[in-house]
Every structure is written in structure tokens, then in C-alpha cells.
Amino acid sequence: MKHNRIWYAIFLTPAVIIFLLVFGYPVINVIFTSFFDYKINQPMKFIGFDNYIGLFQDQAFLVAFKNTIIWVVLQGSFHVALGVLVALVLSHKPFGWKFVRTSYMIPIIISSAARAMLLLYVFNPQMGMINSILKMIGFDDFSLNWYFDPSTSFWTVTSGWLFFSALITIIVMAEIATIPQTLYEAAKIDGATKFQTDLFVVLPLLRNVIGISVILATTSMLKEFELIFLTTNGGPNDSNLNLPLYLYKEAMMLNNYGYANAIGTLLIFLGLFIILVTTRIFKFGQSEV
């Protein structure tokens, strides 16, 4: 047994070293420098919690924080629920299910940059598909600028990812495929309909994988950047800012790395908090039965 532990240590050591160098050191450095007035080509000055105090007095940060929380909640609820629902429907293999499954996966196999360009054309005020359809059905001279009209910009940006839950669908369908057929047969013998079987047999068995999906979906919103940056760049009037985009602007455009690293530190702890809460809610590690 002792001999085996030595071999485990030998094989794990390179991975641990790489992890510490690639992830551990940068995270520690971000947290450490968040307590400094840190600008490139200028001496660092320790300022304690001033960066963090300044964040919560900064209107742009408060907007970015609010937007991030809203998007995290929507992603962890509606987005995941939609993915689970599609997975349950496709698991029954209705007519055309293979076509739907394939087409539904397309958004996740193209880059966020390409998707942003497509959406800019879809919502284009002059020649976009949305406005063209509205004109065809009777809304003459309809030319709403969806991305830059304050009344629609937030939900237009949100639509860029909220309905594309194919990754969740793939994960849930894979878990559904592992459920023994004997459970379906027992439910059928007891007189359960397909809806009742899904609700009272299948869904409880999907608890762990739904919890994992919630973690993947919510934490993805803590690093969402390309789609917002390429469509609105946080506008109009910073109404679509989120924390990653605000961090980028502070670091790369204003050379305010200490302030940006304070935002990064909050993102790290927000991610850890989401994982902890989700783990408790979905009771990971406990039997689904």
C-alpha cells in the first residue's frame, strides 16, 4: 500500500506543479495586487481595502455587478430548465428528433465572435431579419435599433445566449441514457403516463447532473465577454456592462490593474460561492433514490 502511494505521488506531482504555476500563482497574484494601487510602469503602492471600497462607490461597477447577478440567475434557472426540457423531449425520440438534436447543437460549435456577428445582422435596424419580419406582417417602417435602444438592449444581449442551452441538453441526455429500462417498465406497470414517469422517476434521478449543469451555466456567466464586447461593448451608457467586461476596461484601457484585480478577486469568490451553494442545494454525493 505504501509502495502504491509513492507511485501516486510521482504521477501526480507534475500535474500539481503545472496547476500551481498556471492557475495557483496567478490567482494568488491577482488577490495580492488587488490591495495595491497598481499601474504598469509605475511603482506599486499599498492601499489596503481602498480598491474594494471604491468598487461599491462606483456606479459603473454597481451596474456591472447587478447585470452579472441577473444573468447568473437567468442562466441557472431558465437556461438550465430549457436544456433539461429539450433533453426530456428528445429522449422519447419523437418524429424528427435527430434533426432537432443536430440543429440545436449548431450554436455551441461556432465561436462566440461568429455568433456575435450573426446576431448583429439579425438585429440590424435597417436590414436585419427581425425588423424585416415585423415590416412584412404590417409594422411599416419598423427600424428599432435593438442593441442600442435603452428599452431593448439588455434583453437583446441576453437573447444571445439564454436560449442556446444545447450543452445542458447533451449532458442531461447522456445521463438519461444511463437510467435502467426496468424503472420505466415498473412505472408503466403502475399505470404512470410518460409525463408522470418523467416528473416522478426521471427528474429525481437527474438531480446531480442538473446541479452540475447549474454550476456550468452560472459560472459561464462569470466569464462571458466576447458576445457583449462585440455587440454593444457594454453600452448604451454602460447599461450592458458585466464584471468581466468592466475588468477588461479598467485593466487594458485605463491601466488600473489594482482596481481590475479587485474585480477579478470578487469574481473568484463569487464563483466559489455559487459552487458551494449549488452543491448544498442539490446535495451532491447523496443517492438519488
CYANA upper distance limits for C-alpha pairs under 8 A (distance plus 0.5 A):
  1 MET  CA      5 ARG  CA      6.93
  2 LYS  CA      6 ILE  CA      6.99
  3 HIS  CA      7 TRP  CA      7.14
  4 ASN  CA      8 TYR  CA      6.70
  5 ARG  CA      9 ALA  CA      6.67
  6 ILE  CA     10 ILE  CA      6.75
  7 TRP  CA     11 PHE  CA      6.71
  8 TYR  CA     12 LEU  CA      6.53
  9 ALA  CA     13 THR  CA      6.34
 10 ILE  CA     14 PRO  CA      8.25
 11 PHE  CA     15 ALA  CA      8.23
 12 LEU  CA     16 VAL  CA      6.68
 13 THR  CA     17 ILE  CA      6.62
 14 PRO  CA     18 ILE  CA      6.63
 15 ALA  CA     19 PHE  CA      6.56
 16 VAL  CA     20 LEU  CA      6.64
 17 ILE  CA     21 LEU  CA      6.70
 18 ILE  CA     22 VAL  CA      6.39
 19 PHE  CA     23 PHE  CA      5.93
 19 PHE  CA     24 GLY  CA      6.81
 20 LEU  CA     24 GLY  CA      4.62
 20 LEU  CA     25 TYR  CA      6.35
 21 LEU  CA     25 TYR  CA      6.01
 21 LEU  CA     26 PRO  CA      8.09
 22 VAL  CA     26 PRO  CA      7.37
 23 PHE  CA     27 VAL  CA      6.67
 24 GLY  CA     28 ILE  CA      6.78
 25 TYR  CA     29 ASN  CA      6.51
 26 PRO  CA     30 VAL  CA      6.56
 27 VAL  CA     31 ILE  CA      6.82
 28 ILE  CA     32 PHE  CA      6.54
 29 ASN  CA     33 THR  CA      6.50
 30 VAL  CA     34 SER  CA      6.66
 30 VAL  CA    261 ASN  CA      5.85
 30 VAL  CA    262 ALA  CA      8.17
 30 VAL  CA    264 GLY  CA      7.57
 30 VAL  CA    265 THR  CA      7.19
 31 ILE  CA     35 PHE  CA      8.02
 31 ILE  CA    261 ASN  CA      7.25
 31 ILE  CA    262 ALA  CA      7.57
 31 ILE  CA    264 GLY  CA      8.43
 31 ILE  CA    265 THR  CA      6.13
 32 PHE  CA     36 PHE  CA      8.33
 33 THR  CA     37 ASP  CA      8.48
 33 THR  CA     38 TYR  CA      7.45
 33 THR  CA    258 GLY  CA      6.19
 33 THR  CA    261 ASN  CA      7.21
 34 SER  CA     51 ASN  CA      7.43
 34 SER  CA    257 TYR  CA      8.37
 34 SER  CA    258 GLY  CA      5.18
 34 SER  CA    259 TYR  CA      6.82
 34 SER  CA    260 ALA  CA      8.03
 34 SER  CA    261 ASN  CA      5.39
 34 SER  CA    262 ALA  CA      5.09
 34 SER  CA    265 THR  CA      7.94
 35 PHE  CA     46 PHE  CA      6.59
 35 PHE  CA     47 ILE  CA      6.32
 35 PHE  CA     48 GLY  CA      5.34
 35 PHE  CA     49 PHE  CA      6.46
 35 PHE  CA     50 ASP  CA      7.90
 35 PHE  CA     51 ASN  CA      7.25
 35 PHE  CA    258 GLY  CA      7.27
 35 PHE  CA    262 ALA  CA      8.04
 36 PHE  CA     44 MET  CA      6.72
 36 PHE  CA     45 LYS  CA      5.80
 36 PHE  CA     46 PHE  CA      4.81
 36 PHE  CA     47 ILE  CA      5.70
 36 PHE  CA     48 GLY  CA      7.20
 36 PHE  CA     51 ASN  CA      8.27
 36 PHE  CA    258 GLY  CA      6.00
 37 ASP  CA     44 MET  CA      6.23
 37 ASP  CA     45 LYS  CA      5.55
 37 ASP  CA     46 PHE  CA      6.77
 37 ASP  CA     47 ILE  CA      6.83
 37 ASP  CA     51 ASN  CA      8.44
 37 ASP  CA    256 ASN  CA      8.25
 37 ASP  CA    257 TYR  CA      8.24
 37 ASP  CA    258 GLY  CA      5.79
 37 ASP  CA    259 TYR  CA      7.89
 38 TYR  CA     42 GLN  CA      7.81
 38 TYR  CA     43 PRO  CA      7.77
 38 TYR  CA     44 MET  CA      5.46
 38 TYR  CA     45 LYS  CA      7.28
 38 TYR  CA    256 ASN  CA      6.94
 38 TYR  CA    257 TYR  CA      5.86
 38 TYR  CA    258 GLY  CA      5.03
 38 TYR  CA    259 TYR  CA      8.23
 39 LYS  CA     43 PRO  CA      7.91
 39 LYS  CA     44 MET  CA      7.54
 39 LYS  CA    255 ASN  CA      6.12
 39 LYS  CA    256 ASN  CA      5.93
 39 LYS  CA    257 TYR  CA      6.13
 39 LYS  CA    258 GLY  CA      7.52
 40 ILE  CA    255 ASN  CA      7.03
 40 ILE  CA    257 TYR  CA      8.17
 47 ILE  CA     51 ASN  CA      8.11
 49 PHE  CA     53 ILE  CA      6.69
 50 ASP  CA     54 GLY  CA      6.42
 51 ASN  CA     55 LEU  CA      6.73
 51 ASN  CA    258 GLY  CA      7.68
 51 ASN  CA    259 TYR  CA      5.91
 51 ASN  CA    262 ALA  CA      6.87
 52 TYR  CA     56 PHE  CA      7.36
 52 TYR  CA    259 TYR  CA      8.30
 52 TYR  CA    262 ALA  CA      6.77
 53 ILE  CA     57 GLN  CA      7.18
 54 GLY  CA     58 ASP  CA      6.61
 55 LEU  CA     61 PHE  CA      6.58
 55 LEU  CA     62 LEU  CA      8.15
 55 LEU  CA    259 TYR  CA      8.44
 55 LEU  CA    263 ILE  CA      8.40
 56 PHE  CA     61 PHE  CA      7.54
 56 PHE  CA     62 LEU  CA      7.04
 57 GLN  CA     62 LEU  CA      8.41
 58 ASP  CA     62 LEU  CA      6.86
 59 GLN  CA     63 VAL  CA      6.79
 60 ALA  CA     64 ALA  CA      6.70
 60 ALA  CA    238 ASP  CA      7.29
 60 ALA  CA    241 LEU  CA      8.20
 61 PHE  CA     65 PHE  CA      6.44
 61 PHE  CA    243 LEU  CA      7.87
 61 PHE  CA    246 TYR  CA      7.72
 62 LEU  CA     66 LYS  CA      6.54
 63 VAL  CA     67 ASN  CA      6.61
 63 VAL  CA    238 ASP  CA      8.11
 63 VAL  CA    239 SER  CA      7.33
 63 VAL  CA    240 ASN  CA      8.48
 63 VAL  CA    241 LEU  CA      7.26
 63 VAL  CA    242 ASN  CA      8.05
 64 ALA  CA     68 THR  CA      6.57
 64 ALA  CA    239 SER  CA      8.42
 64 ALA  CA    240 ASN  CA      7.74
 64 ALA  CA    241 LEU  CA      5.20
 64 ALA  CA    242 ASN  CA      4.53
 64 ALA  CA    243 LEU  CA      5.78
 64 ALA  CA    246 TYR  CA      7.48
 65 PHE  CA     69 ILE  CA      6.73
 65 PHE  CA    242 ASN  CA      6.81
 65 PHE  CA    243 LEU  CA      6.55
 66 LYS  CA     70 ILE  CA      6.72
 67 ASN  CA     71 TRP  CA      6.61
 67 ASN  CA    240 ASN  CA      7.47
 67 ASN  CA    241 LEU  CA      7.44
 67 ASN  CA    242 ASN  CA      6.33
 68 THR  CA     72 VAL  CA      6.54
 68 THR  CA    221 MET  CA      7.52
 68 THR  CA    222 LEU  CA      7.54
 68 THR  CA    242 ASN  CA      5.78
 68 THR  CA    243 LEU  CA      6.99
 69 ILE  CA     73 VAL  CA      6.67
 70 ILE  CA     74 LEU  CA      6.69
 71 TRP  CA     75 GLN  CA      6.39
 71 TRP  CA    158 THR  CA      8.01
 71 TRP  CA    221 MET  CA      7.13
 72 VAL  CA     76 GLY  CA      6.55
 72 VAL  CA    217 ALA  CA      8.24
 72 VAL  CA    218 THR  CA      5.35
 72 VAL  CA    219 THR  CA      7.92
 72 VAL  CA    221 MET  CA      6.24
 72 VAL  CA    222 LEU  CA      8.05
 73 VAL  CA     77 SER  CA      6.60
 73 VAL  CA    218 THR  CA      7.66
 74 LEU  CA     78 PHE  CA      5.96
 74 LEU  CA     79 HIS  CA      6.99
 74 LEU  CA    162 LEU  CA      8.05
 75 GLN  CA     79 HIS  CA      5.25
 75 GLN  CA     80 VAL  CA      7.04
 75 GLN  CA    162 LEU  CA      6.99
 75 GLN  CA    214 VAL  CA      8.25
 75 GLN  CA    217 ALA  CA      6.21
 75 GLN  CA    218 THR  CA      6.13
 75 GLN  CA    221 MET  CA      7.99
 76 GLY  CA     80 VAL  CA      6.22
 76 GLY  CA    214 VAL  CA      5.47
 76 GLY  CA    215 ILE  CA      8.02
 76 GLY  CA    217 ALA  CA      6.33
 76 GLY  CA    218 THR  CA      5.74
 77 SER  CA     81 ALA  CA      6.41
 77 SER  CA    214 VAL  CA      8.17
 78 PHE  CA     82 LEU  CA      6.49
 78 PHE  CA    162 LEU  CA      8.14
 79 HIS  CA     83 GLY  CA      6.86
 79 HIS  CA    162 LEU  CA      6.03
 79 HIS  CA    163 PHE  CA      6.79
 79 HIS  CA    164 PHE  CA      8.14
 79 HIS  CA    165 SER  CA      6.49
 79 HIS  CA    217 ALA  CA      8.13
 80 VAL  CA     84 VAL  CA      6.68
 80 VAL  CA    165 SER  CA      7.35
 80 VAL  CA    168 ILE  CA      6.94
 80 VAL  CA    210 ILE  CA      8.12
 80 VAL  CA    213 SER  CA      7.16
 80 VAL  CA    214 VAL  CA      6.86
 80 VAL  CA    217 ALA  CA      7.61
 81 ALA  CA     85 LEU  CA      6.57
 82 LEU  CA     86 VAL  CA      6.67
 82 LEU  CA    163 PHE  CA      7.95
 82 LEU  CA    165 SER  CA      7.27
 83 GLY  CA     87 ALA  CA      6.68
 83 GLY  CA    165 SER  CA      5.48
 83 GLY  CA    166 ALA  CA      6.84
 83 GLY  CA    167 LEU  CA      8.17
 83 GLY  CA    168 ILE  CA      5.57
 83 GLY  CA    169 THR  CA      5.10
 83 GLY  CA    172 VAL  CA      8.37
 84 VAL  CA     88 LEU  CA      6.68
 84 VAL  CA    168 ILE  CA      7.29
 84 VAL  CA    169 THR  CA      6.35
 84 VAL  CA    172 VAL  CA      6.84
 84 VAL  CA    210 ILE  CA      8.25
 85 LEU  CA     89 VAL  CA      6.79
 86 VAL  CA     90 LEU  CA      6.56
 86 VAL  CA    169 THR  CA      6.87
 87 ALA  CA     91 SER  CA      6.45
 87 ALA  CA    169 THR  CA      5.40
 87 ALA  CA    170 ILE  CA      7.79
 87 ALA  CA    172 VAL  CA      6.64
 87 ALA  CA    173 MET  CA      5.82
 88 LEU  CA     92 HIS  CA      7.46
 88 LEU  CA    173 MET  CA      7.87
 88 LEU  CA    198 ASP  CA      7.87
 89 VAL  CA     93 LYS  CA      7.80
 89 VAL  CA     94 PRO  CA      8.03
 90 LEU  CA     94 PRO  CA      7.14
 90 LEU  CA     97 TRP  CA      6.36
 90 LEU  CA    101 ARG  CA      7.86
 90 LEU  CA    173 MET  CA      8.47
 91 SER  CA    173 MET  CA      7.12
 91 SER  CA    176 ILE  CA      7.88
 93 LYS  CA     97 TRP  CA      6.02
 93 LYS  CA     98 LYS  CA      8.37
 96 GLY  CA    100 VAL  CA      6.84
 97 TRP  CA    101 ARG  CA      6.45
 98 LYS  CA    102 THR  CA      6.62
 99 PHE  CA    103 SER  CA      6.58
100 VAL  CA    104 TYR  CA      6.30
101 ARG  CA    105 MET  CA      6.99
102 THR  CA    106 ILE  CA      7.46
104 TYR  CA    164 PHE  CA      8.26
104 TYR  CA    166 ALA  CA      6.61
105 MET  CA    109 ILE  CA      7.37
105 MET  CA    166 ALA  CA      5.87
105 MET  CA    167 LEU  CA      8.17
106 ILE  CA    110 ILE  CA      7.34
107 PRO  CA    115 ARG  CA      7.90
107 PRO  CA    164 PHE  CA      7.15
107 PRO  CA    166 ALA  CA      8.37
108 ILE  CA    164 PHE  CA      8.06
108 ILE  CA    166 ALA  CA      7.37
108 ILE  CA    167 LEU  CA      7.74
110 ILE  CA    114 ALA  CA      7.03
110 ILE  CA    115 ARG  CA      7.30
111 SER  CA    115 ARG  CA      6.79
112 SER  CA    116 ALA  CA      6.52
112 SER  CA    226 GLU  CA      6.65
112 SER  CA    227 LEU  CA      6.44
113 ALA  CA    117 MET  CA      6.90
113 ALA  CA    226 GLU  CA      6.70
113 ALA  CA    227 LEU  CA      7.01
113 ALA  CA    230 LEU  CA      7.59
114 ALA  CA    118 LEU  CA      6.80
115 ARG  CA    119 LEU  CA      6.64
115 ARG  CA    227 LEU  CA      8.09
116 ALA  CA    120 LEU  CA      6.67
116 ALA  CA    160 GLY  CA      8.17
116 ALA  CA    226 GLU  CA      8.28
116 ALA  CA    227 LEU  CA      5.83
116 ALA  CA    230 LEU  CA      6.76
116 ALA  CA    231 THR  CA      6.65
117 MET  CA    121 TYR  CA      7.06
117 MET  CA    230 LEU  CA      8.13
117 MET  CA    231 THR  CA      8.11
118 LEU  CA    122 VAL  CA      6.73
119 LEU  CA    123 PHE  CA      6.57
119 LEU  CA    160 GLY  CA      7.76
120 LEU  CA    124 ASN  CA      6.25
120 LEU  CA    128 GLY  CA      8.48
120 LEU  CA    231 THR  CA      6.99
121 TYR  CA    127 MET  CA      7.94
121 TYR  CA    128 GLY  CA      5.81
121 TYR  CA    129 MET  CA      7.93
122 VAL  CA    128 GLY  CA      5.05
122 VAL  CA    129 MET  CA      5.37
122 VAL  CA    130 ILE  CA      6.64
123 PHE  CA    128 GLY  CA      5.47
123 PHE  CA    129 MET  CA      7.09
123 PHE  CA    130 ILE  CA      6.40
123 PHE  CA    131 ASN  CA      7.61
123 PHE  CA    145 ASN  CA      7.79
123 PHE  CA    146 TRP  CA      6.52
123 PHE  CA    147 TYR  CA      7.79
124 ASN  CA    128 GLY  CA      4.61
124 ASN  CA    129 MET  CA      8.04
124 ASN  CA    130 ILE  CA      8.48
124 ASN  CA    131 ASN  CA      8.09
124 ASN  CA    145 ASN  CA      7.23
124 ASN  CA    146 TRP  CA      7.99
125 PRO  CA    131 ASN  CA      6.98
125 PRO  CA    143 SER  CA      5.20
125 PRO  CA    144 LEU  CA      5.89
125 PRO  CA    145 ASN  CA      5.29
125 PRO  CA    146 TRP  CA      7.58
126 GLN  CA    131 ASN  CA      7.92
126 GLN  CA    143 SER  CA      6.42
127 MET  CA    131 ASN  CA      7.74
127 MET  CA    132 SER  CA      7.15
128 GLY  CA    132 SER  CA      6.61
129 MET  CA    133 ILE  CA      6.60
130 ILE  CA    134 LEU  CA      6.86
131 ASN  CA    135 LYS  CA      6.67
131 ASN  CA    142 PHE  CA      6.62
131 ASN  CA    143 SER  CA      6.63
131 ASN  CA    144 LEU  CA      7.67
132 SER  CA    136 MET  CA      6.74
132 SER  CA    142 PHE  CA      8.48
133 ILE  CA    137 ILE  CA      6.95
134 LEU  CA    138 GLY  CA      7.09
134 LEU  CA    139 PHE  CA      5.96
134 LEU  CA    140 ASP  CA      8.37
134 LEU  CA    142 PHE  CA      7.44
135 LYS  CA    139 PHE  CA      5.01
135 LYS  CA    140 ASP  CA      5.53
135 LYS  CA    141 ASP  CA      7.12
135 LYS  CA    142 PHE  CA      6.48
136 MET  CA    140 ASP  CA      8.30
144 LEU  CA    149 ASP  CA      7.89
145 ASN  CA    149 ASP  CA      6.09
146 TRP  CA    152 THR  CA      6.11
146 TRP  CA    153 SER  CA      6.14
146 TRP  CA    156 THR  CA      6.84
147 TYR  CA    152 THR  CA      7.29
147 TYR  CA    153 SER  CA      4.88
147 TYR  CA    154 PHE  CA      8.18
147 TYR  CA    156 THR  CA      6.59
147 TYR  CA    157 VAL  CA      7.44
147 TYR  CA    231 THR  CA      7.78
147 TYR  CA    232 THR  CA      7.02
148 PHE  CA    152 THR  CA      8.07
148 PHE  CA    153 SER  CA      5.98
148 PHE  CA    232 THR  CA      7.67
148 PHE  CA    235 GLY  CA      7.49
148 PHE  CA    236 PRO  CA      6.16
149 ASP  CA    153 SER  CA      6.07
149 ASP  CA    236 PRO  CA      7.95
150 PRO  CA    154 PHE  CA      8.03
150 PRO  CA    236 PRO  CA      7.08
150 PRO  CA    239 SER  CA      8.25
152 THR  CA    156 THR  CA      6.53
153 SER  CA    157 VAL  CA      6.65
153 SER  CA    236 PRO  CA      8.18
153 SER  CA    240 ASN  CA      8.03
154 PHE  CA    158 THR  CA      6.71
154 PHE  CA    239 SER  CA      7.73
154 PHE  CA    240 ASN  CA      6.49
155 TRP  CA    159 SER  CA      6.57
156 THR  CA    160 GLY  CA      7.42
157 VAL  CA    227 LEU  CA      8.41
157 VAL  CA    228 ILE  CA      7.33
157 VAL  CA    231 THR  CA      8.25
157 VAL  CA    240 ASN  CA      8.25
158 THR  CA    162 LEU  CA      6.48
159 SER  CA    163 PHE  CA      7.00
160 GLY  CA    164 PHE  CA      8.31
160 GLY  CA    227 LEU  CA      7.90
161 TRP  CA    165 SER  CA      8.29
165 SER  CA    169 THR  CA      6.93
166 ALA  CA    170 ILE  CA      6.69
167 LEU  CA    171 ILE  CA      6.86
168 ILE  CA    172 VAL  CA      6.63
168 ILE  CA    213 SER  CA      6.45
169 THR  CA    173 MET  CA      6.44
170 ILE  CA    174 ALA  CA      6.70
171 ILE  CA    175 GLU  CA      6.99
171 ILE  CA    209 VAL  CA      7.86
171 ILE  CA    213 SER  CA      8.18
172 VAL  CA    176 ILE  CA      6.66
172 VAL  CA    206 LEU  CA      7.89
172 VAL  CA    209 VAL  CA      7.04
172 VAL  CA    210 ILE  CA      7.73
173 MET  CA    177 ALA  CA      6.74
174 ALA  CA    178 THR  CA      7.44
175 GLU  CA    179 ILE  CA      7.61
175 GLU  CA    206 LEU  CA      7.54
175 GLU  CA    209 VAL  CA      7.61
176 ILE  CA    202 VAL  CA      7.91
176 ILE  CA    206 LEU  CA      7.95
179 ILE  CA    183 LEU  CA      8.08
179 ILE  CA    202 VAL  CA      8.37
179 ILE  CA    205 LEU  CA      8.44
180 PRO  CA    184 TYR  CA      8.01
181 GLN  CA    185 GLU  CA      6.82
182 THR  CA    186 ALA  CA      6.56
183 LEU  CA    187 ALA  CA      6.69
183 LEU  CA    201 VAL  CA      8.18
184 TYR  CA    188 LYS  CA      6.66
184 TYR  CA    197 THR  CA      7.65
185 GLU  CA    189 ILE  CA      6.67
186 ALA  CA    190 ASP  CA      6.78
187 ALA  CA    191 GLY  CA      6.97
187 ALA  CA    192 ALA  CA      5.89
187 ALA  CA    197 THR  CA      6.89
187 ALA  CA    201 VAL  CA      8.38
188 LYS  CA    192 ALA  CA      5.77
188 LYS  CA    193 THR  CA      7.56
192 ALA  CA    196 GLN  CA      6.11
192 ALA  CA    197 THR  CA      6.46
193 THR  CA    197 THR  CA      6.57
194 LYS  CA    198 ASP  CA      6.67
195 PHE  CA    199 LEU  CA      6.61
196 GLN  CA    200 PHE  CA      6.29
196 GLN  CA    201 VAL  CA      8.13
197 THR  CA    201 VAL  CA      5.60
197 THR  CA    202 VAL  CA      6.87
198 ASP  CA    202 VAL  CA      5.18
198 ASP  CA    203 LEU  CA      6.44
199 LEU  CA    203 LEU  CA      6.03
199 LEU  CA    204 PRO  CA      8.18
200 PHE  CA    204 PRO  CA      7.07
201 VAL  CA    205 LEU  CA      7.17
202 VAL  CA    206 LEU  CA      6.92
203 LEU  CA    207 ARG  CA      7.22
204 PRO  CA    288 GLU  CA      6.97
204 PRO  CA    289 VAL  CA      8.25
205 LEU  CA    288 GLU  CA      5.83
205 LEU  CA    289 VAL  CA      7.59
206 LEU  CA    210 ILE  CA      6.43
206 LEU  CA    288 GLU  CA      8.28
207 ARG  CA    211 GLY  CA      6.68
207 ARG  CA    282 PHE  CA      6.96
207 ARG  CA    288 GLU  CA      7.35
208 ASN  CA    212 ILE  CA      6.79
208 ASN  CA    282 PHE  CA      6.99
208 ASN  CA    283 LYS  CA      8.21
208 ASN  CA    284 PHE  CA      6.56
208 ASN  CA    288 GLU  CA      8.22
209 VAL  CA    213 SER  CA      6.60
210 ILE  CA    214 VAL  CA      6.67
211 GLY  CA    215 ILE  CA      6.90
211 GLY  CA    278 THR  CA      6.97
211 GLY  CA    279 THR  CA      7.67
211 GLY  CA    282 PHE  CA      6.18
211 GLY  CA    284 PHE  CA      8.34
212 ILE  CA    216 LEU  CA      6.73
213 SER  CA    217 ALA  CA      6.46
214 VAL  CA    218 THR  CA      6.41
214 VAL  CA    278 THR  CA      7.92
215 ILE  CA    219 THR  CA      6.38
215 ILE  CA    274 ILE  CA      7.64
215 ILE  CA    275 ILE  CA      6.62
215 ILE  CA    278 THR  CA      7.33
216 LEU  CA    220 SER  CA      6.51
217 ALA  CA    221 MET  CA      7.40
218 THR  CA    222 LEU  CA      7.62
218 THR  CA    274 ILE  CA      8.18
219 THR  CA    223 LYS  CA      7.67
219 THR  CA    271 GLY  CA      6.57
219 THR  CA    274 ILE  CA      8.09
220 SER  CA    224 GLU  CA      6.77
222 LEU  CA    243 LEU  CA      7.82
222 LEU  CA    244 PRO  CA      7.44
222 LEU  CA    267 LEU  CA      7.18
222 LEU  CA    271 GLY  CA      7.74
223 LYS  CA    244 PRO  CA      6.38
224 GLU  CA    228 ILE  CA      8.05
224 GLU  CA    244 PRO  CA      7.30
225 PHE  CA    229 PHE  CA      6.46
225 PHE  CA    244 PRO  CA      6.65
225 PHE  CA    245 LEU  CA      6.38
226 GLU  CA    230 LEU  CA      6.40
227 LEU  CA    231 THR  CA      6.60
228 ILE  CA    232 THR  CA      6.27
228 ILE  CA    233 ASN  CA      6.20
228 ILE  CA    234 GLY  CA      6.77
228 ILE  CA    240 ASN  CA      7.95
228 ILE  CA    241 LEU  CA      8.36
228 ILE  CA    245 LEU  CA      8.34
229 PHE  CA    233 ASN  CA      4.48
229 PHE  CA    234 GLY  CA      6.97
229 PHE  CA    245 LEU  CA      7.53
232 THR  CA    236 PRO  CA      7.58
232 THR  CA    240 ASN  CA      7.94
233 ASN  CA    240 ASN  CA      8.27
233 ASN  CA    241 LEU  CA      8.09
233 ASN  CA    245 LEU  CA      8.41
234 GLY  CA    238 ASP  CA      5.48
234 GLY  CA    239 SER  CA      6.82
234 GLY  CA    240 ASN  CA      4.85
234 GLY  CA    241 LEU  CA      4.71
234 GLY  CA    242 ASN  CA      7.88
234 GLY  CA    245 LEU  CA      7.82
235 GLY  CA    239 SER  CA      5.99
235 GLY  CA    240 ASN  CA      6.01
235 GLY  CA    241 LEU  CA      7.50
236 PRO  CA    240 ASN  CA      7.58
241 LEU  CA    245 LEU  CA      6.81
241 LEU  CA    246 TYR  CA      6.87
242 ASN  CA    246 TYR  CA      6.61
243 LEU  CA    247 LEU  CA      6.48
243 LEU  CA    263 ILE  CA      7.47
243 LEU  CA    267 LEU  CA      8.07
244 PRO  CA    248 TYR  CA      6.74
244 PRO  CA    264 GLY  CA      8.32
245 LEU  CA    249 LYS  CA      6.81
246 TYR  CA    250 GLU  CA      6.71
246 TYR  CA    260 ALA  CA      8.43
247 LEU  CA    251 ALA  CA      6.64
247 LEU  CA    260 ALA  CA      5.37
247 LEU  CA    261 ASN  CA      8.04
247 LEU  CA    263 ILE  CA      6.65
247 LEU  CA    264 GLY  CA      7.47
248 TYR  CA    252 MET  CA      6.11
248 TYR  CA    253 MET  CA      7.84
248 TYR  CA    260 ALA  CA      7.87
249 LYS  CA    253 MET  CA      5.51
249 LYS  CA    254 LEU  CA      6.98
250 GLU  CA    254 LEU  CA      5.47
250 GLU  CA    255 ASN  CA      6.83
250 GLU  CA    256 ASN  CA      5.85
250 GLU  CA    257 TYR  CA      7.39
250 GLU  CA    259 TYR  CA      7.58
250 GLU  CA    260 ALA  CA      6.04
251 ALA  CA    255 ASN  CA      5.32
251 ALA  CA    256 ASN  CA      5.49
251 ALA  CA    257 TYR  CA      5.31
251 ALA  CA    259 TYR  CA      8.30
251 ALA  CA    260 ALA  CA      5.99
252 MET  CA    256 ASN  CA      8.32
256 ASN  CA    260 ALA  CA      6.72
257 TYR  CA    261 ASN  CA      6.39
258 GLY  CA    262 ALA  CA      6.86
259 TYR  CA    263 ILE  CA      7.18
260 ALA  CA    264 GLY  CA      6.79
261 ASN  CA    265 THR  CA      6.51
262 ALA  CA    266 LEU  CA      6.85
263 ILE  CA    267 LEU  CA      6.80
264 GLY  CA    268 ILE  CA      6.79
265 THR  CA    269 PHE  CA      6.88
266 LEU  CA    270 LEU  CA      6.40
267 LEU  CA    271 GLY  CA      6.59
268 ILE  CA    272 LEU  CA      6.87
269 PHE  CA    273 PHE  CA      6.53
270 LEU  CA    274 ILE  CA      6.72
271 GLY  CA    275 ILE  CA      6.80
272 LEU  CA    276 LEU  CA      6.66
273 PHE  CA    277 VAL  CA      6.60
274 ILE  CA    278 THR  CA      6.48
275 ILE  CA    279 THR  CA      6.49
276 LEU  CA    280 ARG  CA      6.83
277 VAL  CA    281 ILE  CA      6.65
278 THR  CA    282 PHE  CA      6.54
279 THR  CA    283 LYS  CA      6.21
279 THR  CA    284 PHE  CA      6.09
280 ARG  CA    284 PHE  CA      7.60
